[in-house]
């Protein structure tokens, strides 16, 4: 078992740096997509306990929309975009060029869901590309899956892997806030156990 | 009194919880997790497990150390317990016969597991437990109580004991109850959580043949996922829960499992109904 709490400060900083660079790329991509100059670069990499994860994402019984995808390639893990329901809907409005409050439910139109998925795919790629350049690895996102439900129900999926070996885990990610809009979500990556070791190895090779 | 007015005990992800009928047991936002409500309505003992994973064979968690500190002044009681533990793969790392010896020897344990007589000379069991907890908040303590009635068990648990062993001892109960404390951080697995919950309920006065179950959860939230292992984790959780209940011959009176939506469940000990809330509806089974 890896005791993840015993990362050195340097390793933790390096992992945070991955988050920072990825967050920067997400910010740039989102700005381009929305055609707006938006301030959304808030890196957020931290250790979280399994029992505190839902609270970190706004509370277990809050309704949110999420996109889940597996990461394959040299590094394996899972990624999730998660937006409180209202924020997710405003994001769709913004993408579709409609006034905020137009879309009432994410699955009311196929357009909403596909816009949401499209956004997630592009932003995930932005993050993963930055990471693969930095670490010199191939990382491939699997097709994304969308759901709107209780936060705890959505994150159960992320906890399956980590639950077999630890009580807490490292979440590498970023907050996503669009100023002037009620959009505040999170993007995060959980590496599989062996992949986290691989990431640390590569960080050591790169930065000594 | 309606359910809304009662105290609630929220059973967190991967945890178990119990009530004597004064508390509504709750599991919030079950996705692929399964909520299991167990109840013996005759003896008024109720339990809930919030199962996260099907099988501890998949576990890479550090396996718990089975060593304990046994503190008991009565030689015959001491020997009986020592006998049971040696026969069942536990090892007695340290022995103590009065409170200060127990507190002193606690420091040499690799895993903080202590068994204390309720009437340990000098400080008694409860006070000794409190002093040990001052040294180590994470310490696990089982108190030995002679011929306990349910009230005194409840009192000792309220004082903070993890479990209570009752003298005269039943070998199987001693083993299961001790294991339940040692394996407390592995209750995320169905095959660990349910035996532990069942024996904890029995230790609180339930009769195993009177226990019944209602279960909910085990959904596949991201319903477009391929039915790979990870996508089917909800189904696997449900299967494992059912296998455990069958093994202990506990009948399932109602179930609401699978599908693609999350569920918050509340078990009301007065009506024996499991109230289920989803993102857009509410119903009871």
HADDOCK unambig.tbl for C-alpha pairs under 7 A between the chains (distance, minus, plus):
assign (segid A and resid 1 and name CA) (segid B and resid 60 and name CA) 6.19 0.50 0.50
assign (segid A and resid 1 and name CA) (segid B and resid 61 and name CA) 6.57 0.50 0.50
assign (segid A and resid 1 and name CA) (segid B and resid 62 and name CA) 6.84 0.50 0.50
assign (segid A and resid 51 and name CA) (segid B and resid 12 and name CA) 6.59 0.50 0.50
assign (segid A and resid 51 and name CA) (segid B and resid 13 and name CA) 6.09 0.50 0.50
assign (segid A and resid 60 and name CA) (segid B and resid 28 and name CA) 6.58 0.50 0.50
assign (segid A and resid 60 and name CA) (segid B and resid 29 and name CA) 6.18 0.50 0.50
assign (segid A and resid 61 and name CA) (segid B and resid 28 and name CA) 6.53 0.50 0.50
assign (segid A and resid 61 and name CA) (segid B and resid 29 and name CA) 5.89 0.50 0.50
assign (segid A and resid 145 and name CA) (segid B and resid 222 and name CA) 5.80 0.50 0.50
assign (segid A and resid 145 and name CA) (segid B and resid 224 and name CA) 6.17 0.50 0.50
assign (segid A and resid 145 and name CA) (segid B and resid 225 and name CA) 6.65 0.50 0.50
assign (segid A and resid 146 and name CA) (segid B and resid 222 and name CA) 6.16 0.50 0.50
assign (segid A and resid 147 and name CA) (segid B and resid 221 and name CA) 6.66 0.50 0.50
assign (segid A and resid 147 and name CA) (segid B and resid 222 and name CA) 5.71 0.50 0.50
assign (segid A and resid 149 and name CA) (segid B and resid 261 and name CA) 6.87 0.50 0.50
assign (segid A and resid 149 and name CA) (segid B and resid 262 and name CA) 6.25 0.50 0.50
assign (segid A and resid 149 and name CA) (segid B and resid 279 and name CA) 6.21 0.50 0.50
assign (segid A and resid 150 and name CA) (segid B and resid 29 and name CA) 5.64 0.50 0.50
assign (segid A and resid 150 and name CA) (segid B and resid 262 and name CA) 6.22 0.50 0.50
assign (segid A and resid 150 and name CA) (segid B and resid 279 and name CA) 6.79 0.50 0.50
assign (segid A and resid 152 and name CA) (segid B and resid 29 and name CA) 4.94 0.50 0.50
assign (segid A and resid 152 and name CA) (segid B and resid 30 and name CA) 6.77 0.50 0.50
assign (segid A and resid 152 and name CA) (segid B and resid 31 and name CA) 6.94 0.50 0.50
assign (segid A and resid 153 and name CA) (segid B and resid 29 and name CA) 4.94 0.50 0.50
assign (segid A and resid 153 and name CA) (segid B and resid 30 and name CA) 5.23 0.50 0.50
assign (segid A and resid 153 and name CA) (segid B and resid 31 and name CA) 3.71 0.50 0.50
assign (segid A and resid 153 and name CA) (segid B and resid 32 and name CA) 6.98 0.50 0.50
assign (segid A and resid 153 and name CA) (segid B and resid 262 and name CA) 5.21 0.50 0.50
assign (segid A and resid 154 and name CA) (segid B and resid 31 and name CA) 6.54 0.50 0.50
assign (segid A and resid 154 and name CA) (segid B and resid 221 and name CA) 6.75 0.50 0.50
assign (segid A and resid 156 and name CA) (segid B and resid 31 and name CA) 5.89 0.50 0.50
assign (segid A and resid 156 and name CA) (segid B and resid 32 and name CA) 6.11 0.50 0.50
assign (segid A and resid 156 and name CA) (segid B and resid 33 and name CA) 6.88 0.50 0.50
assign (segid A and resid 160 and name CA) (segid B and resid 53 and name CA) 6.89 0.50 0.50
assign (segid A and resid 164 and name CA) (segid B and resid 58 and name CA) 6.29 0.50 0.50
assign (segid A and resid 164 and name CA) (segid B and resid 59 and name CA) 4.70 0.50 0.50
assign (segid A and resid 164 and name CA) (segid B and resid 60 and name CA) 5.69 0.50 0.50
assign (segid A and resid 164 and name CA) (segid B and resid 61 and name CA) 6.50 0.50 0.50
assign (segid A and resid 165 and name CA) (segid B and resid 59 and name CA) 6.09 0.50 0.50
assign (segid A and resid 165 and name CA) (segid B and resid 60 and name CA) 4.51 0.50 0.50
assign (segid A and resid 165 and name CA) (segid B and resid 61 and name CA) 4.57 0.50 0.50
assign (segid A and resid 166 and name CA) (segid B and resid 61 and name CA) 6.23 0.50 0.50
